[in-house]
Amino acid sequence: MTRLMEPNPRTGRKVARVLIVDDHPIVREGYAKLIGSQPDLEVCGDAADAGEALRLVETTKPDLIVIDISLKEGNGIELCKDIRFQYPQVKMLVASAHDEALYAERVLRAGATGYVNKEEAIDQLIEAIRLVLSGKIYLSDEMTERMLCRAVGSDDHAGESAVASLSDREIEVFEFIGHGMTTRQIAEKLDLSPKTIESYRENIKTKLNLKNGAELTQHAVRWVLESH
């Protein structure tokens, strides 16, 4: 699926094709207008869920994909992993309202090369897209400093959130619990067995030092309200 960026017929400049993956139609529309107004960028499609996104990657052949973590169906981090495996040449930038301190390193490990917070100024998104397209990593200054401090063993924020100890899948389950979903509903959502979800619930309780299911639900609801 390797392709060269084609020149804009009006300007002669090479144009990068961008695919937008977000579960909110208004966000997709806003991104499309912003990205489409740039002379060196064009939107080649948009999707609300992971399955649709993978189909569009194959048919539209984007140079870069802007991905949210929370999707209508599926999960942005798992989608990044799938795209990295199936289309390793496609660059990915995660744009989300989730806590950067908790998710930035996770999306980098999943295959994305940038994380931009939706609450940042809109020109930050364009800057992030261009930086990722150039082969570099985009993170906020604060997150970059935190990662550098951790690398040299001087991270003052280490251990500040027990939730950070959860795996990607455990965080996904934890979030669904916080939204009031039952074990069976989560199992259907993730296409896993209820027994597997129960195992995740037990792992989460152990890692967060929670005594029972009621404490798990209370903790998850509070976390969702505070971090979203």
Number of C-alpha atoms within 10 A of each C-alpha: 12 11 9 9 15 13 14 15 9 7 10 11 14 15 20 22 21 26 25 27 31 28 20 14 13 10 14 20 14 12 20 19 13 17 21 16 12 11 16 19 22 20 22 21 20 24 22 21 21 26 13 13 22 17 12 19 23 12 12 15 20 26 22 24 28 25 30 27 22 22 18 14 14 18 19 24 25 18 23 26 18 16 22 17 12 13 17 14 15 19 24 29 28 30 25 22 16 19 12 19 15 15 19 26 17 17 24 19 13 21 22 28 24 24 30 25 20 16 11 12 10 13 11 16 23 16 13 23 29 17 16 20 18 10 10 12 17 24 17 17 8 10 16 14 13 17 16 12 15 14 10 8 10 12 14 10 11 13 10 8 12 12 17 17 14 17 14 17 15 19 19 21 24 26 18 20 22 20 15 14 16 14 19 15 15 20 18 13 14 16 10 12 13 16 12 12 22 15 12 20 20 18 15 22 19 12 14 17 12 15 11 12 12 10 13 21 21 13 17 22 18 13 15 16 10 9 10 9
